[in-house]
């Protein structure tokens, strides 16, 4: 962004803010009118930002940014300074926030002007197309939709059934259970007859860009994240309820009662084709993340109690705790869990806490079904944020780019992330 229009954007932002507050002087009003008359694009920007409804939508858009960091970077480029705020006391100044709490908007008039300046700067950036030479703005890139309800069911005889979002049909009979595909991406196993002799195993798999919920024959709910698989018998045998998981899933295990009060639920984790440990429960809610491309297997307990077992290592988790198994060192640790962040995907969000850019991009890669390449060292670039997963990927990348250290180029379903030399 060039210094001349950055300075102008800040000056005009202050004038528009004064006009909105009813405090603009005659001289300032004349200057504002001259700016509006100078270019049709200026007039269009002014009209949009004068519309209260549009102003509110712009506030919501800018809310995704760390307005202080963005404006500070812009003003520094213009040779100006920004008054110190509480944000300057952050211990990790390189962690860019992608959102703010509601209290962030309860500002003084001076802070409100800064917010308004950020909105105008965002507009001018999009209008002028200022960018790194050779960079293609992400807003002009291919439209990559977020994931949705889609999966594949493999029956005991090997037959495959495509599971979609809207149908509500009977799928098949397996092991005395009637399988029905409900609306909103849920597959339900209903008991509907005599229990079959021998075990029949079914498998539900989500692709990249997919998610699905499965209600097992015992009433347990399994929420599959993208690129994940759960394999289970239909029905469960009388000794235990055993499932095999790859990828990530959230479990709401049905409590056993009566004669089956001690009917354990076992999750065998498979990672990179090998044993990733075993989680044993009776009735509880927990999340397991065991993707092959992640450095660790994480089991996060929300309520109840679980026993995590890997090799000679065994730990018992309490609600709010997380076990972490590191395959490279074969070590198993227990630590406090950030429940909001760990199960954010189930609640339709991305939540980042000082998260490195490669970890973020792995999540985006699975949910948006894209591949990612890198140019430059990314090790010290971290972000914090809370963003809905239903956003188009361009919206998220625009936010990441606003920090000024990264540029993204999208070709088809490939994203190239490049570091900008500082």
N, C-alpha and C positions, 0 to 999 in steps of 0.2 A: 504494500500500500504506500502511495507516495505522500510525502510530507505536506504538499500544498493542499490536497483535498482532505487529508486527515484533519488538518487545522481548521479548514472550512467546515467540515462535518461537525466538529466539536462546537464551533462558533454558532452555526445554524441550529444545532440541537439546543443550545442555551437559549437562543431567541424563541424557538418554538415552545420550549418549556415556560418561558416568561409569558408568552401569549396565552398558554393554557392556564396559567396561574392568575391571569389578569393583571400582571405587573409590568407589562412591556411599555417602554417609553415611545414617544413619537419617533425619535431618531432610530430606535431599534426596530420599530415597525416598518419604517421606510427601508431599512437595510434588508429586512426579511422579505418585503414585497419585491425588492430588486432581485433578490436571489430566486424567488419563485418565477419572476418574469423572464429570467435569463435563459431558461431551458424548460422544455415541456416535461422532461424527466423529473426536474425539480418540482414542478407543479403537481405531477402525479404522486410523488412521494409525500408532499405536503397534504394533499387531499386524503390519501390513505391514512396518514397518521393523525388527521383531524377527525376521522370517524371514530367515535368511542368504541364501537364494536370491533373495528379493526385494531384499535389500540390494545384492547384486551387480548386479542389473539396474538398480537406481537409480544405482549408481556409474557404470555405462555410460552412462546417460542424462545424468547431470550432467557426465560427461567431455566432452560436446559444448560445454559452456559454459566461459567464462573464469570459474571459480569465484571467484577473487580479486576481479575487477572487479565481478561480480554481487553478492557479499557486501559489498564495500566500499560499493557504491551503496545497498544495503539498510540497512546499519548507519549510514551517513551520514544516511539518512532518519529513523533512530531516535535521532539525536543521539549516536551512539557512534562509536568509532574502531577501526580495525583495525591491528594491529602491522605495521610495514613488512616487506616481503619483497622478494626479488629482482625481482618483477614491477614494483615501484615504480621501478626503474632503467631501464625501457624508455624509449627515446628518443621513441617515438611513442605517447603514452599514449592517444590517441584511437582507435588501431587495436584493435578488440576481437577477442580470440582466440576462435575457435569450438571449439578443441580444445587438448589438451595432449599433450606427449610422455609416454611411460610413466613417466619419472623424476619427473614431476609428482606422482605418487601416493606417492612415498617421502618421507613427511612425518613431522614430529614429532607428538606427541599433540595439540598446540595446533592445528596445521594440519589434522589429521584432524577435529577438532571443527568447524573452519570449513567443511570439506567437508560434514559431517553437517548443519550449520546450513543450508547451501545446499539440501540435499535437502529438509529440513523446510520451508524457505521456499517451495520449489517446490510441495510438497504443499499448503501452506496457501493459496498463490495460486490453485491449481486448485480447491480445496475452497470457498473463500470467493467466488471470482469477482471479486476486487478488480481494477479496471481503470479506464482513463480513461472518463469518462461518455460513453455513446453508443457505446462500442467493443464490437464483437462478438468474443469470444475466437476465435482461429483454430482452437482445438481443437473448436469447435462448428460450424466452417465445412464447406462441401462437401468431400467426399473427392476429392482430385485425385491420381490415380495418376501415378507416374513413367513415362517413355517406355519403349519396348521395341522388339523387332525387327519392323519393318514398313517396307515400301517399295513402289514401283511400278516395274515394268520396262516400257519402251516398246520394242517390236521394230522392225526395219527397215521393216516395212509399216504401222507406226502402231498395231498391236494392243497393248493394254495388259494386263499381268498383275499381279495383286495378290500381293505377296510377304509371306508371314507367317512365323511363328516355328517351327511344328512340322511342316509338311509336308515330304516328301522325294520329290517327284515330278519327272519329266522335264517341262520347261517347253516347249522348242521346239528347232528346229534353226536355226542362223543361221551363214551363211558357213563351213560345214564344221565348226562346233562344236556339240556337243550341250550344251544348257543344262540343268543339273540344280539344283533347289533342295534343298539339304541341310538337315538339322536345325540348330537353334540360330542361325537367321538368317544363313545363308551361301548365296550364289548362285555356282555354279561353272560355268565354260565348259571343256568337255572337247573336245579335238580328236577328231573322229569321222568324218572323210571327206575328200574332195578339197576343196581351197580354192576357194571361189567366186570368180568373176571380178567385179572391181569391189568397192567398199567398201560394207559394210552397217553402219550405225551403230545401236548400242543405247544406251539411256539408263536409268540407275537413279536414282530420286529418293526421298529420305526426306522425310516430312512433319515438321512440328513434333511432337515427342514420338516420333520414330522414329530408328532406327539400323539399319545393315545392312553386311554384309561381302560384297564381290564378289571372286572369284578370276578374273582375266582369262585369256585363252587362252594367254598366255605364262607363266602361273604367278604373276604379280604379284598381291598382296593389296591391296585398297583397302577401308579401313574408313571408312564414311560416318557422320558425326555427324548430328544432327537438322537438318532444313531444308536439305539439301544435295543436290547432283546431280553425277553423273559421267557423261560421254558418251564413247563409245569405239567404234572400228571392230571388226568381227568378220569375219575375224581382222585382226591388225595387218599393214601392208604391209611389204615387205622392207627399206625404207629407214629407217623409224623406227616407234616405238610412241608414238602421240599420244593423249592424253585431254584432255577439257575439264572443268574443275571450277568449280562455284559452291558457296559455303558452306564446309564444313570436312571434311577427310579426312586420314587417316593412310595413307601408302603404304609397303609393303614390296616394293620393286621386285626382280623376279627378275633374277639375273645372266645376261647373255647369254654364250654360249660358242661355240667352234668358228668356223664361218663367220660367225656373227652376233655375234662378240666386240665389234664396234663398233656394235651395234644400240641407238641412244640411246632413252631414254624421256623424253618431253616432256609436261609438264603445262601446259596453257594455262589461265590463271586468268581467269574472268569475274566481274566485280564491278559491280553496278548497270548491267548490260547493256553494259559497256565492258571494254576490255582491262585486266586486272589484273596482267599480267606473265607470264613464262614460266619454268618450272623445268626444267632439263635434267640428266639423270642417266644412269648406266649401270646401277648396282645399288646400292641404298641404302635406308635407312629415314628418313622425314621426315614432318613434319606441315605442312599448309597451312591457315591460317584466313583466310578471305576473305569474311566475311558483309557484306552491304550496309550493315547498321546499325552496324558497327564502324568505328573511325576509321582503322584501318590494316590492311594485308595482311601477315600474318606467316608466314614459312617457317622452320621449326625443324628442324635436322638432328640426328638421333640417331646415325647411323653412316653411313660412306661419305663421299661428296662430292657437292655439287650446285652448279650454276651458276644463279644467279638473275638474270634479265634483265628490265629494264623500261625501254623507250625507249632512251636513250643510256647508261643506267646498268646496269652488270654487276658482280656480286660473286660470289666463290666462297666457299662456306661450309665450315667444318671441323666435325667432330662437337662438339656442345655450343654451337654458335653459332646465331644467328637473324638473318634479314634482315627489316627492317621497312620497308615502303613506305607513305608517307603521301600519299594522293591529293590532298589540299588543297594541298600544297606541292610535289608530285611529287619528293619526296626519298626516297632509298633508303639505309638505315643498316644497319650490322652491329653486333650486340652479343651479349654472353654470354646464353645461354638458360637459363631455369629449366625443365629438362626435365620434372620431376615435375609442375609446374603446367600446362605447355603440352600435355602428352599425358594429363593426368588423366582427361579424358572417355573416352578409349579404354580406360582401366583401371577404368572404372566409378565415378569419383569426381569431386567438385568440390574443387579446391585453390585457395585464395585467399591472396594475399600483399599485404596492405595494399590490398585491392581496393575501389574505390568501389562504393556500393550499387547504382548504376544498371548498372554492368557486371555485377554479380552477378545482378541481376534480368533482364538480357538473356539470360544463360545459363539461368536458371530458366524464362524465358518460352519458349525454344526446346525445352527438354527436357520441360517439363510442359504445353506447348501452352496457355499462358495469355497474356492481355494485361495490361499493367501501366500504371497511371496514378499520378501523383505529386502530393502536396499539400505544399508547403514546399520549402525549400532543402536539397538532399541533398549538396552539394559536399564537405563536410568529414567525411562519415560513411564510414568504412572498416572493413573486417573482414578477419581472417585466419582460415583454417580448412581442414580436410581432412575431407570428409564424403562418404559413399557416395551415389551417384546413385539408388540403389534406394529411398531414404527417401521416404515420402509428403511432399508439399510442406508440410503442416502442421507436421511435425517440424522442418523447416528454418526456417520462419518463426517458430516458437516460440523458436528459438535467437536469431534476429535481434532479436526483440522483447525478449528478456531484458536486452539492453543498456539499455533504458529510453528511447532516443531516438526510436524508430519504433513506429508502430502499423500493422497490416495488416488490411484488411477484404476478405473474399473473397465475391464474388457470382457464382455460376456459375463461369465460367472467367476472370473479371476480378479482378485484385488491385489494390486502392488502397493505396498506401504514403503514410502521413502522418507528418510530422515533429512531435514533441511539443515544445512550447515549454519551454525550460529556465529 
